[in-house]
């Protein structure tokens, strides 16, 4: 995709999205999700013996019972059967199994004719709306390429994934590094990327998958240690679209957006930012990186 290309609102509208006539942003109405339970009525549905995990498992992916999309295009991914665990508590082998499952499901969903983009993500903590504490993430398989991804393809500079100044680098494991972006929108925000231009999670080789697993354990552990409590965050992976359209390569990478700016104090996004599109970050990125480097 060239820098002159943009989100195709006409295509999105044809796929069932509603398009805001002022901003051109797509929205998908999902009234059925209004009835989903906020908390499990009984035991955790993700623990062994629960409604979603009746048998023993190490990692597990299954269709979301309350999907935003139909036809099995939304999945839950369980990282471990241990309810009180987190990604930071996983062993390298356990974390590697999660990375392998993300790659496997990305390839399987991306191969479908009705899928153009596969978004792997996690919402962690009640502050960000996670209603079940059991460590898990989700996968959405879109029938369009979402605008945020299109904008990255159109706007990314050639140096976007060059390892930046050591002042903002937090950790490196083999081929993967994590750093606080110089233009971070969130306090303690992280970008994780490999050293080479790999387009998607399925393209990662054995060593690169293990490096990513180790880096995720490391980074999430540092975020948890920052304020001596589990850090609520949003995490998502951006990878190539699966629509067979030739584009300028964009490296697979992860974004982690932590919600706290200090112990017990949440960083809220309000009218000044949503109304302007300009983010106001109260923590200088070099300071955030230094604090995270010290938390090990």
C-alpha atoms as an extended CHARMM CRD file, in Angstrom:
* protein
*
       296  EXT
         1         1  UNK       CA              0.0000000000        0.0000000000        0.0000000000  PROA      1               0.0000000000
         2         2  UNK       CA              1.4110000000        3.3550000000       -0.9540000000  PROA      2               0.0000000000
         3         3  UNK       CA              1.3670000000        6.4100000000        1.2600000000  PROA      3               0.0000000000
         4         4  UNK       CA             -1.4230000000        7.9080000000       -0.8550000000  PROA      4               0.0000000000
         5         5  UNK       CA             -3.8290000000        5.0460000000       -0.1810000000  PROA      5               0.0000000000
         6         6  UNK       CA             -6.3690000000        5.2930000000        2.6070000000  PROA      6               0.0000000000
         7         7  UNK       CA             -9.0750000000        3.3610000000        4.4130000000  PROA      7               0.0000000000
         8         8  UNK       CA            -11.7720000000        2.2730000000        1.9590000000  PROA      8               0.0000000000
         9         9  UNK       CA            -14.9920000000        3.4340000000        3.6280000000  PROA      9               0.0000000000
        10        10  UNK       CA            -17.1280000000        2.2150000000        0.7190000000  PROA      10              0.0000000000
        11        11  UNK       CA            -15.7520000000       -1.3040000000        1.1110000000  PROA      11              0.0000000000
        12        12  UNK       CA            -16.3060000000       -1.2130000000        4.8650000000  PROA      12              0.0000000000
        13        13  UNK       CA            -19.8780000000       -0.0450000000        4.4250000000  PROA      13              0.0000000000
        14        14  UNK       CA            -20.5160000000       -2.9110000000        2.0510000000  PROA      14              0.0000000000
        15        15  UNK       CA            -19.2190000000       -5.3610000000        4.6350000000  PROA      15              0.0000000000
        16        16  UNK       CA            -21.8760000000       -4.3540000000        7.1400000000  PROA      16              0.0000000000
        17        17  UNK       CA            -20.1210000000       -1.5280000000        8.9680000000  PROA      17              0.0000000000
        18        18  UNK       CA            -21.7120000000        1.8390000000        9.5230000000  PROA      18              0.0000000000
        19        19  UNK       CA            -19.5130000000        4.7350000000        8.4600000000  PROA      19              0.0000000000
        20        20  UNK       CA            -19.5830000000        8.0160000000       10.3460000000  PROA      20              0.0000000000
        21        21  UNK       CA            -20.1800000000       10.6810000000        7.6720000000  PROA      21              0.0000000000
        22        22  UNK       CA            -18.0690000000       13.2600000000        9.5220000000  PROA      22              0.0000000000
        23        23  UNK       CA            -14.9150000000       11.2680000000       10.3420000000  PROA      23              0.0000000000
        24        24  UNK       CA            -15.2340000000        8.3370000000        7.9430000000  PROA      24              0.0000000000
        25        25  UNK       CA            -14.6130000000        5.9570000000       10.8720000000  PROA      25              0.0000000000
        26        26  UNK       CA            -16.2980000000        2.5370000000       10.7560000000  PROA      26              0.0000000000
        27        27  UNK       CA            -18.4640000000        1.1300000000       13.5420000000  PROA      27              0.0000000000
        28        28  UNK       CA            -20.0430000000       -2.2930000000       13.8380000000  PROA      28              0.0000000000
        29        29  UNK       CA            -23.2740000000       -2.5110000000       15.8370000000  PROA      29              0.0000000000
        30        30  UNK       CA            -23.3580000000       -5.5350000000       18.1700000000  PROA      30              0.0000000000
        31        31  UNK       CA            -26.5420000000       -5.2390000000       20.2670000000  PROA      31              0.0000000000
        32        32  UNK       CA            -26.3930000000       -8.9450000000       21.1670000000  PROA      32              0.0000000000
        33        33  UNK       CA            -23.3250000000       -8.2310000000       23.3100000000  PROA      33              0.0000000000
        34        34  UNK       CA            -25.4150000000       -5.9840000000       25.5410000000  PROA      34              0.0000000000
        35        35  UNK       CA            -26.7840000000       -9.1390000000       27.2000000000  PROA      35              0.0000000000
        36        36  UNK       CA            -23.4430000000      -10.7960000000       27.9100000000  PROA      36              0.0000000000
        37        37  UNK       CA            -22.6980000000      -11.3620000000       31.6150000000  PROA      37              0.0000000000
        38        38  UNK       CA            -20.1890000000       -9.0510000000       33.2740000000  PROA      38              0.0000000000
        39        39  UNK       CA            -18.9920000000      -11.7810000000       35.6380000000  PROA      39              0.0000000000
        40        40  UNK       CA            -19.2770000000      -15.5770000000       35.5060000000  PROA      40              0.0000000000
        41        41  UNK       CA            -22.3400000000      -16.8300000000       37.3410000000  PROA      41              0.0000000000
        42        42  UNK       CA            -20.4880000000      -19.7950000000       38.8130000000  PROA      42              0.0000000000
        43        43  UNK       CA            -16.8680000000      -20.9620000000       38.7000000000  PROA      43              0.0000000000
        44        44  UNK       CA            -14.3710000000      -19.4810000000       36.2940000000  PROA      44              0.0000000000
        45        45  UNK       CA            -15.3400000000      -20.6860000000       32.8010000000  PROA      45              0.0000000000
        46        46  UNK       CA            -11.6570000000      -20.8180000000       31.7770000000  PROA      46              0.0000000000
        47        47  UNK       CA            -10.4340000000      -23.0730000000       34.5820000000  PROA      47              0.0000000000
        48        48  UNK       CA            -10.2440000000      -26.8320000000       33.9610000000  PROA      48              0.0000000000
        49        49  UNK       CA            -13.7600000000      -28.1810000000       34.3380000000  PROA      49              0.0000000000
        50        50  UNK       CA            -15.3120000000      -24.8190000000       33.4670000000  PROA      50              0.0000000000
        51        51  UNK       CA            -17.8470000000      -24.3520000000       30.6990000000  PROA      51              0.0000000000
        52        52  UNK       CA            -15.1780000000      -23.3360000000       28.1560000000  PROA      52              0.0000000000
        53        53  UNK       CA            -12.4400000000      -25.7490000000       29.2840000000  PROA      53              0.0000000000
        54        54  UNK       CA            -13.9730000000      -29.0630000000       30.3500000000  PROA      54              0.0000000000
        55        55  UNK       CA            -10.7050000000      -30.9990000000       29.9330000000  PROA      55              0.0000000000
        56        56  UNK       CA             -7.0480000000      -30.5260000000       30.8500000000  PROA      56              0.0000000000
        57        57  UNK       CA             -5.0920000000      -28.1200000000       28.6570000000  PROA      57              0.0000000000
        58        58  UNK       CA             -1.8430000000      -26.1550000000       28.4320000000  PROA      58              0.0000000000
        59        59  UNK       CA             -3.0210000000      -23.4990000000       25.9680000000  PROA      59              0.0000000000
        60        60  UNK       CA             -6.3990000000      -23.3490000000       24.2930000000  PROA      60              0.0000000000
        61        61  UNK       CA             -8.2540000000      -21.3550000000       21.6280000000  PROA      61              0.0000000000
        62        62  UNK       CA            -12.0070000000      -21.5270000000       21.0860000000  PROA      62              0.0000000000
        63        63  UNK       CA            -14.8240000000      -19.3740000000       19.6150000000  PROA      63              0.0000000000
        64        64  UNK       CA            -15.9620000000      -16.4380000000       21.7120000000  PROA      64              0.0000000000
        65        65  UNK       CA            -19.3830000000      -17.1670000000       23.1980000000  PROA      65              0.0000000000
        66        66  UNK       CA            -20.2790000000      -13.4550000000       22.8530000000  PROA      66              0.0000000000
        67        67  UNK       CA            -18.6090000000      -12.5040000000       19.5600000000  PROA      67              0.0000000000
        68        68  UNK       CA            -18.6040000000       -9.0720000000       17.9220000000  PROA      68              0.0000000000
        69        69  UNK       CA            -18.3770000000      -10.8890000000       14.5610000000  PROA      69              0.0000000000
        70        70  UNK       CA            -20.2650000000      -13.9550000000       13.3690000000  PROA      70              0.0000000000
        71        71  UNK       CA            -19.0570000000      -17.1130000000       11.5970000000  PROA      71              0.0000000000
        72        72  UNK       CA            -16.4010000000      -17.9500000000       14.1940000000  PROA      72              0.0000000000
        73        73  UNK       CA            -14.3290000000      -14.8350000000       13.5320000000  PROA      73              0.0000000000
        74        74  UNK       CA            -13.7440000000      -14.0820000000       17.2090000000  PROA      74              0.0000000000
        75        75  UNK       CA            -11.7940000000      -16.3550000000       19.5220000000  PROA      75              0.0000000000
        76        76  UNK       CA            -10.5920000000      -16.5680000000       23.1200000000  PROA      76              0.0000000000
        77        77  UNK       CA             -7.0130000000      -17.7130000000       23.7780000000  PROA      77              0.0000000000
        78        78  UNK       CA             -6.1960000000      -19.1970000000       27.1980000000  PROA      78              0.0000000000
        79        79  UNK       CA             -2.5340000000      -18.8510000000       28.1930000000  PROA      79              0.0000000000
        80        80  UNK       CA             -2.5420000000      -21.3860000000       31.0170000000  PROA      80              0.0000000000
        81        81  UNK       CA             -4.9300000000      -23.4690000000       33.1100000000  PROA      81              0.0000000000
        82        82  UNK       CA             -3.6440000000      -21.7500000000       36.2780000000  PROA      82              0.0000000000
        83        83  UNK       CA             -6.2380000000      -19.1510000000       37.2830000000  PROA      83              0.0000000000
        84        84  UNK       CA             -3.9910000000      -17.0840000000       39.5700000000  PROA      84              0.0000000000
        85        85  UNK       CA             -1.1690000000      -16.8610000000       37.0380000000  PROA      85              0.0000000000
        86        86  UNK       CA             -0.3450000000      -14.1520000000       34.4870000000  PROA      86              0.0000000000
        87        87  UNK       CA              1.7690000000      -13.9690000000       31.3580000000  PROA      87              0.0000000000
        88        88  UNK       CA              4.6720000000      -12.7560000000       33.4940000000  PROA      88              0.0000000000
        89        89  UNK       CA              4.4510000000      -15.9520000000       35.5730000000  PROA      89              0.0000000000
        90        90  UNK       CA              4.7300000000      -18.2900000000       32.5900000000  PROA      90              0.0000000000
        91        91  UNK       CA              7.8850000000      -20.2540000000       31.9650000000  PROA      91              0.0000000000
        92        92  UNK       CA              9.6240000000      -19.6340000000       28.6210000000  PROA      92              0.0000000000
        93        93  UNK       CA              8.2170000000      -22.9420000000       27.3290000000  PROA      93              0.0000000000
        94        94  UNK       CA              4.6850000000      -22.0390000000       28.4090000000  PROA      94              0.0000000000
        95        95  UNK       CA              4.9220000000      -18.5830000000       26.8590000000  PROA      95              0.0000000000
        96        96  UNK       CA              6.2820000000      -20.0950000000       23.6640000000  PROA      96              0.0000000000
        97        97  UNK       CA              3.1770000000      -22.2990000000       23.4490000000  PROA      97              0.0000000000
        98        98  UNK       CA              1.0480000000      -19.1430000000       23.5670000000  PROA      98              0.0000000000
        99        99  UNK       CA              3.0790000000      -17.5290000000       20.7680000000  PROA      99              0.0000000000
       100       100  UNK       CA              2.7570000000      -20.7080000000       18.6950000000  PROA      100             0.0000000000
       101       101  UNK       CA             -1.0140000000      -20.7090000000       19.2200000000  PROA      101             0.0000000000
       102       102  UNK       CA             -1.2610000000      -17.0410000000       18.2010000000  PROA      102             0.0000000000
       103       103  UNK       CA              0.6670000000      -17.8680000000       15.0270000000  PROA      103             0.0000000000
       104       104  UNK       CA             -1.3950000000      -20.9810000000       14.3230000000  PROA      104             0.0000000000
       105       105  UNK       CA             -4.7220000000      -19.1950000000       14.7220000000  PROA      105             0.0000000000
       106       106  UNK       CA             -3.5120000000      -16.1810000000       12.7090000000  PROA      106             0.0000000000
       107       107  UNK       CA             -2.6320000000      -18.4810000000        9.8150000000  PROA      107             0.0000000000
       108       108  UNK       CA             -5.8810000000      -20.4480000000       10.0370000000  PROA      108             0.0000000000
       109       109  UNK       CA             -8.1490000000      -17.4150000000       10.2760000000  PROA      109             0.0000000000
       110       110  UNK       CA             -6.1050000000      -15.4460000000        7.7310000000  PROA      110             0.0000000000
       111       111  UNK       CA             -6.5560000000      -18.2440000000        5.1960000000  PROA      111             0.0000000000
       112       112  UNK       CA            -10.3360000000      -17.7510000000        5.1730000000  PROA      112             0.0000000000
       113       113  UNK       CA            -11.8810000000      -15.9790000000        2.1810000000  PROA      113             0.0000000000
       114       114  UNK       CA            -13.9860000000      -13.7880000000        4.4840000000  PROA      114             0.0000000000
       115       115  UNK       CA            -11.0210000000      -12.5450000000        6.5490000000  PROA      115             0.0000000000
       116       116  UNK       CA             -8.7690000000       -9.6130000000        5.6240000000  PROA      116             0.0000000000
       117       117  UNK       CA             -7.0860000000       -8.9190000000        8.9520000000  PROA      117             0.0000000000
       118       118  UNK       CA             -6.2930000000      -10.8580000000       12.1490000000  PROA      118             0.0000000000
       119       119  UNK       CA             -5.8680000000       -8.8530000000       15.3620000000  PROA      119             0.0000000000
       120       120  UNK       CA             -4.3260000000      -10.6640000000       18.3510000000  PROA      120             0.0000000000
       121       121  UNK       CA             -4.8520000000       -8.7160000000       21.5730000000  PROA      121             0.0000000000
       122       122  UNK       CA             -5.2830000000       -8.7480000000       25.3430000000  PROA      122             0.0000000000
       123       123  UNK       CA             -7.2230000000       -6.5700000000       27.7790000000  PROA      123             0.0000000000
       124       124  UNK       CA             -5.7950000000       -7.1110000000       31.2310000000  PROA      124             0.0000000000
       125       125  UNK       CA             -7.4430000000       -5.9450000000       34.4380000000  PROA      125             0.0000000000
       126       126  UNK       CA            -10.8930000000       -4.6600000000       35.4130000000  PROA      126             0.0000000000
       127       127  UNK       CA             -9.7000000000       -1.0970000000       34.7450000000  PROA      127             0.0000000000
       128       128  UNK       CA             -9.7200000000       -1.8960000000       31.0510000000  PROA      128             0.0000000000
       129       129  UNK       CA            -12.9210000000       -3.9220000000       31.1440000000  PROA      129             0.0000000000
       130       130  UNK       CA            -11.6000000000       -7.4780000000       31.5770000000  PROA      130             0.0000000000
       131       131  UNK       CA            -14.3480000000       -9.3320000000       33.4580000000  PROA      131             0.0000000000
       132       132  UNK       CA            -12.5150000000      -12.6310000000       33.9880000000  PROA      132             0.0000000000
       133       133  UNK       CA             -9.1700000000      -12.6180000000       35.7950000000  PROA      133             0.0000000000
       134       134  UNK       CA             -7.9770000000      -15.9050000000       34.2940000000  PROA      134             0.0000000000
       135       135  UNK       CA             -5.0070000000      -15.1030000000       31.9890000000  PROA      135             0.0000000000
       136       136  UNK       CA             -6.3230000000      -14.9180000000       28.4510000000  PROA      136             0.0000000000
       137       137  UNK       CA             -6.4000000000      -12.8760000000       25.2900000000  PROA      137             0.0000000000
       138       138  UNK       CA             -8.5750000000      -12.6270000000       22.2150000000  PROA      138             0.0000000000
       139       139  UNK       CA             -8.4050000000      -12.7210000000       18.4290000000  PROA      139             0.0000000000
       140       140  UNK       CA            -10.6650000000      -10.7720000000       16.0660000000  PROA      140             0.0000000000
       141       141  UNK       CA            -10.7070000000      -11.7110000000       12.3800000000  PROA      141             0.0000000000
       142       142  UNK       CA            -11.9090000000       -8.6520000000       10.4510000000  PROA      142             0.0000000000
       143       143  UNK       CA            -13.3740000000       -8.7060000000        6.9710000000  PROA      143             0.0000000000
       144       144  UNK       CA            -11.7340000000       -5.3170000000        6.3600000000  PROA      144             0.0000000000
       145       145  UNK       CA             -8.2830000000       -3.9430000000        7.0950000000  PROA      145             0.0000000000
       146       146  UNK       CA             -8.9140000000       -1.6560000000       10.1100000000  PROA      146             0.0000000000
       147       147  UNK       CA             -8.1100000000        2.0570000000        9.7210000000  PROA      147             0.0000000000
       148       148  UNK       CA             -5.3700000000        2.0160000000       12.3820000000  PROA      148             0.0000000000
       149       149  UNK       CA             -3.4870000000       -0.6090000000       10.3850000000  PROA      149             0.0000000000
       150       150  UNK       CA             -4.0310000000        1.2300000000        7.1130000000  PROA      150             0.0000000000
       151       151  UNK       CA             -2.6750000000        4.3940000000        8.7230000000  PROA      151             0.0000000000
       152       152  UNK       CA              0.4410000000        2.5760000000        9.9260000000  PROA      152             0.0000000000
       153       153  UNK       CA              1.1210000000        1.3840000000        6.3950000000  PROA      153             0.0000000000
       154       154  UNK       CA              0.5830000000        4.8800000000        5.0290000000  PROA      154             0.0000000000
       155       155  UNK       CA              2.5040000000        6.7810000000        7.7010000000  PROA      155             0.0000000000
       156       156  UNK       CA              5.3150000000        4.5330000000        8.9530000000  PROA      156             0.0000000000
       157       157  UNK       CA              8.7700000000        5.9690000000        8.3570000000  PROA      157             0.0000000000
       158       158  UNK       CA             11.6510000000        3.8300000000        7.1420000000  PROA      158             0.0000000000
       159       159  UNK       CA             13.2270000000        4.1090000000       10.5950000000  PROA      159             0.0000000000
       160       160  UNK       CA             10.0690000000        3.1210000000       12.4860000000  PROA      160             0.0000000000
       161       161  UNK       CA             11.5500000000       -0.1800000000       13.6800000000  PROA      161             0.0000000000
       162       162  UNK       CA             15.1910000000        0.7360000000       13.9320000000  PROA      162             0.0000000000
       163       163  UNK       CA             16.3740000000        0.0800000000       17.4830000000  PROA      163             0.0000000000
       164       164  UNK       CA             16.2140000000        3.5960000000       18.9170000000  PROA      164             0.0000000000
       165       165  UNK       CA             18.4270000000        5.3790000000       21.4100000000  PROA      165             0.0000000000
       166       166  UNK       CA             19.5140000000        3.2760000000       24.3610000000  PROA      166             0.0000000000
       167       167  UNK       CA             17.7370000000        5.8420000000       26.5320000000  PROA      167             0.0000000000
       168       168  UNK       CA             14.3510000000        4.3800000000       25.5870000000  PROA      168             0.0000000000
       169       169  UNK       CA             15.2370000000        0.7000000000       25.1240000000  PROA      169             0.0000000000
       170       170  UNK       CA             13.8640000000       -1.3990000000       27.9940000000  PROA      170             0.0000000000
       171       171  UNK       CA             14.8870000000       -4.9590000000       27.1240000000  PROA      171             0.0000000000
       172       172  UNK       CA             16.2310000000       -7.1450000000       24.3140000000  PROA      172             0.0000000000
       173       173  UNK       CA             15.9060000000      -10.9030000000       23.9530000000  PROA      173             0.0000000000
       174       174  UNK       CA             17.6620000000      -12.2900000000       20.9020000000  PROA      174             0.0000000000
       175       175  UNK       CA             15.9560000000      -10.9370000000       17.7930000000  PROA      175             0.0000000000
       176       176  UNK       CA             13.2500000000       -9.0050000000       19.6810000000  PROA      176             0.0000000000
       177       177  UNK       CA             13.5470000000       -5.6600000000       21.4940000000  PROA      177             0.0000000000
       178       178  UNK       CA             11.1510000000       -3.5040000000       23.5210000000  PROA      178             0.0000000000
       179       179  UNK       CA             11.3010000000        0.2610000000       23.8660000000  PROA      179             0.0000000000
       180       180  UNK       CA              9.2240000000        3.2430000000       24.9530000000  PROA      180             0.0000000000
       181       181  UNK       CA              8.3200000000        5.2620000000       21.8210000000  PROA      181             0.0000000000
       182       182  UNK       CA              9.6330000000        8.8210000000       21.7260000000  PROA      182             0.0000000000
       183       183  UNK       CA              6.0590000000        9.9180000000       20.9060000000  PROA      183             0.0000000000
       184       184  UNK       CA              4.3940000000        7.5810000000       23.4080000000  PROA      184             0.0000000000
       185       185  UNK       CA              0.6820000000        8.1840000000       23.9710000000  PROA      185             0.0000000000
       186       186  UNK       CA              0.5390000000        6.2220000000       27.2270000000  PROA      186             0.0000000000
       187       187  UNK       CA              2.8340000000        6.3790000000       30.2770000000  PROA      187             0.0000000000
       188       188  UNK       CA              5.1500000000        3.3540000000       30.1850000000  PROA      188             0.0000000000
       189       189  UNK       CA              3.9150000000        2.4310000000       26.6990000000  PROA      189             0.0000000000
       190       190  UNK       CA              6.0280000000       -0.1950000000       24.9280000000  PROA      190             0.0000000000
       191       191  UNK       CA              6.6020000000       -1.2890000000       21.3440000000  PROA      191             0.0000000000
       192       192  UNK       CA              8.0240000000       -4.7870000000       20.7960000000  PROA      192             0.0000000000
       193       193  UNK       CA              9.4980000000       -5.6660000000       17.4040000000  PROA      193             0.0000000000
       194       194  UNK       CA             11.9490000000       -8.1040000000       15.8100000000  PROA      194             0.0000000000
       195       195  UNK       CA             15.2380000000       -7.0440000000       14.2380000000  PROA      195             0.0000000000
       196       196  UNK       CA             14.2030000000       -8.0450000000       10.7030000000  PROA      196             0.0000000000
       197       197  UNK       CA             11.2430000000       -7.2840000000        8.4340000000  PROA      197             0.0000000000
       198       198  UNK       CA              9.0150000000      -10.2460000000        9.2380000000  PROA      198             0.0000000000
       199       199  UNK       CA              5.4090000000       -9.5950000000        8.1790000000  PROA      199             0.0000000000
       200       200  UNK       CA              3.3430000000      -11.6620000000       10.5920000000  PROA      200             0.0000000000
       201       201  UNK       CA              3.3320000000      -14.0440000000       13.5430000000  PROA      201             0.0000000000
       202       202  UNK       CA              3.2350000000      -17.2030000000       11.3770000000  PROA      202             0.0000000000
       203       203  UNK       CA              6.4800000000      -16.0610000000        9.6810000000  PROA      203             0.0000000000
       204       204  UNK       CA              8.4980000000      -16.1470000000       12.9070000000  PROA      204             0.0000000000
       205       205  UNK       CA             10.9940000000      -18.9970000000       13.0480000000  PROA      205             0.0000000000
       206       206  UNK       CA             11.6960000000      -21.1590000000       16.0770000000  PROA      206             0.0000000000
       207       207  UNK       CA             14.2370000000      -18.8050000000       17.6900000000  PROA      207             0.0000000000
       208       208  UNK       CA             12.2060000000      -15.6650000000       16.9630000000  PROA      208             0.0000000000
       209       209  UNK       CA              9.1210000000      -17.1560000000       18.5990000000  PROA      209             0.0000000000
       210       210  UNK       CA             11.1170000000      -18.0770000000       21.6990000000  PROA      210             0.0000000000
       211       211  UNK       CA             12.6530000000      -14.5850000000       21.8070000000  PROA      211             0.0000000000
       212       212  UNK       CA              9.2090000000      -12.9880000000       21.6410000000  PROA      212             0.0000000000
       213       213  UNK       CA              7.9400000000      -15.2620000000       24.4100000000  PROA      213             0.0000000000
       214       214  UNK       CA             10.8730000000      -14.3400000000       26.6670000000  PROA      214             0.0000000000
       215       215  UNK       CA             10.5220000000      -10.6230000000       25.9250000000  PROA      215             0.0000000000
       216       216  UNK       CA              6.8050000000      -10.6610000000       26.7920000000  PROA      216             0.0000000000
       217       217  UNK       CA              7.5090000000      -12.3660000000       30.1280000000  PROA      217             0.0000000000
       218       218  UNK       CA             10.2350000000       -9.8120000000       30.8300000000  PROA      218             0.0000000000
       219       219  UNK       CA              8.2500000000       -6.7000000000       29.8560000000  PROA      219             0.0000000000
       220       220  UNK       CA              5.0310000000       -7.6530000000       31.6260000000  PROA      220             0.0000000000
       221       221  UNK       CA              7.0560000000       -8.5820000000       34.7040000000  PROA      221             0.0000000000
       222       222  UNK       CA              8.7030000000       -5.1440000000       34.6590000000  PROA      222             0.0000000000
       223       223  UNK       CA              5.3200000000       -3.4250000000       34.3400000000  PROA      223             0.0000000000
       224       224  UNK       CA              4.0080000000       -5.4240000000       37.3120000000  PROA      224             0.0000000000
       225       225  UNK       CA              7.0890000000       -4.5810000000       39.3600000000  PROA      225             0.0000000000
       226       226  UNK       CA              6.8620000000       -0.8720000000       38.5340000000  PROA      226             0.0000000000
       227       227  UNK       CA              4.1710000000       -0.1610000000       41.1500000000  PROA      227             0.0000000000
       228       228  UNK       CA              4.3840000000       -3.5060000000       42.9930000000  PROA      228             0.0000000000
       229       229  UNK       CA              1.0360000000       -4.7070000000       41.6570000000  PROA      229             0.0000000000
       230       230  UNK       CA             -0.3280000000       -6.2010000000       38.4270000000  PROA      230             0.0000000000
       231       231  UNK       CA             -0.3660000000       -3.4780000000       35.7940000000  PROA      231             0.0000000000
       232       232  UNK       CA             -3.6330000000       -3.2140000000       33.8660000000  PROA      232             0.0000000000
       233       233  UNK       CA             -2.8880000000       -2.8510000000       30.1880000000  PROA      233             0.0000000000
       234       234  UNK       CA             -4.0320000000       -3.2420000000       26.6150000000  PROA      234             0.0000000000
       235       235  UNK       CA             -1.8010000000       -5.1900000000       24.2370000000  PROA      235             0.0000000000
       236       236  UNK       CA             -2.2260000000       -5.8100000000       20.5430000000  PROA      236             0.0000000000
       237       237  UNK       CA             -0.1690000000       -7.2140000000       17.6710000000  PROA      237             0.0000000000
       238       238  UNK       CA             -0.0760000000       -5.5720000000       14.2790000000  PROA      238             0.0000000000
       239       239  UNK       CA              0.7980000000       -7.8990000000       11.4300000000  PROA      239             0.0000000000
       240       240  UNK       CA              0.2860000000       -7.8990000000        7.6830000000  PROA      240             0.0000000000
       241       241  UNK       CA             -3.2530000000       -8.0490000000        6.2850000000  PROA      241             0.0000000000
       242       242  UNK       CA             -4.2880000000      -11.4540000000        4.9400000000  PROA      242             0.0000000000
       243       243  UNK       CA             -6.1520000000      -10.1100000000        1.8910000000  PROA      243             0.0000000000
       244       244  UNK       CA             -3.4830000000      -10.9210000000       -0.7480000000  PROA      244             0.0000000000
       245       245  UNK       CA             -3.0250000000       -7.2580000000       -1.7080000000  PROA      245             0.0000000000
       246       246  UNK       CA              0.6210000000       -6.3720000000       -2.3190000000  PROA      246             0.0000000000
       247       247  UNK       CA              1.8890000000       -3.7170000000        0.0820000000  PROA      247             0.0000000000
       248       248  UNK       CA              5.1230000000       -2.1310000000        1.1970000000  PROA      248             0.0000000000
       249       249  UNK       CA              6.3700000000       -4.4210000000        3.9920000000  PROA      249             0.0000000000
       250       250  UNK       CA              5.4650000000       -3.4680000000        7.5530000000  PROA      250             0.0000000000
       251       251  UNK       CA              7.1770000000       -5.3880000000       10.3350000000  PROA      251             0.0000000000
       252       252  UNK       CA              5.0770000000       -7.4390000000       12.7620000000  PROA      252             0.0000000000
       253       253  UNK       CA              5.1090000000       -5.7470000000       16.1630000000  PROA      253             0.0000000000
       254       254  UNK       CA              3.2510000000       -5.4410000000       19.4450000000  PROA      254             0.0000000000
       255       255  UNK       CA              1.9630000000       -2.4090000000       21.3270000000  PROA      255             0.0000000000
       256       256  UNK       CA              1.4910000000       -2.4670000000       25.1080000000  PROA      256             0.0000000000
       257       257  UNK       CA             -0.5080000000        0.4260000000       26.5750000000  PROA      257             0.0000000000
       258       258  UNK       CA             -0.4080000000        0.3840000000       30.4120000000  PROA      258             0.0000000000
       259       259  UNK       CA             -3.2260000000        2.2170000000       32.1970000000  PROA      259             0.0000000000
       260       260  UNK       CA             -1.4880000000        3.5140000000       35.3300000000  PROA      260             0.0000000000
       261       261  UNK       CA              0.7030000000        6.6280000000       35.4020000000  PROA      261             0.0000000000
       262       262  UNK       CA              1.5860000000        6.2680000000       39.0920000000  PROA      262             0.0000000000
       263       263  UNK       CA              0.6370000000        3.8280000000       41.8920000000  PROA      263             0.0000000000
       264       264  UNK       CA             -3.1550000000        3.5700000000       41.9660000000  PROA      264             0.0000000000
       265       265  UNK       CA             -3.6020000000        6.4860000000       39.5500000000  PROA      265             0.0000000000
       266       266  UNK       CA             -5.1000000000        5.7220000000       36.1670000000  PROA      266             0.0000000000
       267       267  UNK       CA             -4.2470000000        7.6380000000       33.0250000000  PROA      267             0.0000000000
       268       268  UNK       CA             -7.6020000000        8.6780000000       31.5700000000  PROA      268             0.0000000000
       269       269  UNK       CA             -8.2490000000        9.6010000000       27.9610000000  PROA      269             0.0000000000
       270       270  UNK       CA            -10.8060000000       12.4050000000       27.8600000000  PROA      270             0.0000000000
       271       271  UNK       CA            -12.2800000000       15.1380000000       25.6720000000  PROA      271             0.0000000000
       272       272  UNK       CA             -9.1150000000       17.1400000000       25.1150000000  PROA      272             0.0000000000
       273       273  UNK       CA             -7.4820000000       14.1220000000       23.4730000000  PROA      273             0.0000000000
       274       274  UNK       CA            -10.4500000000       12.4460000000       21.8080000000  PROA      274             0.0000000000
       275       275  UNK       CA            -11.6590000000       15.7950000000       20.5180000000  PROA      275             0.0000000000
       276       276  UNK       CA             -8.2980000000       16.8130000000       19.0980000000  PROA      276             0.0000000000
       277       277  UNK       CA             -6.5040000000       13.5970000000       18.2280000000  PROA      277             0.0000000000
       278       278  UNK       CA             -3.4730000000       14.8860000000       20.1480000000  PROA      278             0.0000000000
       279       279  UNK       CA             -2.2150000000       12.8500000000       23.1050000000  PROA      279             0.0000000000
       280       280  UNK       CA             -0.8490000000       14.4120000000       26.2820000000  PROA      280             0.0000000000
       281       281  UNK       CA              1.5280000000       12.0450000000       28.0680000000  PROA      281             0.0000000000
       282       282  UNK       CA              2.4840000000       13.0040000000       31.6580000000  PROA      282             0.0000000000
       283       283  UNK       CA              5.5580000000       10.7320000000       31.7490000000  PROA      283             0.0000000000
       284       284  UNK       CA              8.6330000000       11.5210000000       29.6360000000  PROA      284             0.0000000000
       285       285  UNK       CA              9.5410000000        8.4100000000       27.5800000000  PROA      285             0.0000000000
       286       286  UNK       CA             13.2000000000        8.3780000000       28.6450000000  PROA      286             0.0000000000
       287       287  UNK       CA             12.0920000000        8.5200000000       32.2960000000  PROA      287             0.0000000000
       288       288  UNK       CA              9.5880000000        5.7180000000       31.7370000000  PROA      288             0.0000000000
       289       289  UNK       CA             12.2350000000        3.5470000000       30.0560000000  PROA      289             0.0000000000
       290       290  UNK       CA             14.7350000000        4.1320000000       32.8530000000  PROA      290             0.0000000000
       291       291  UNK       CA             12.1840000000        3.1760000000       35.4920000000  PROA      291             0.0000000000
       292       292  UNK       CA             11.2750000000       -0.0090000000       33.6190000000  PROA      292             0.0000000000
       293       293  UNK       CA             14.9200000000       -0.9550000000       33.1140000000  PROA      293             0.0000000000
       294       294  UNK       CA             15.4100000000       -0.6670000000       36.8850000000  PROA      294             0.0000000000
       295       295  UNK       CA             12.4910000000       -3.0130000000       37.6300000000  PROA      295             0.0000000000
       296       296  UNK       CA             14.1610000000       -6.3500000000       37.1400000000  PROA      296             0.0000000000
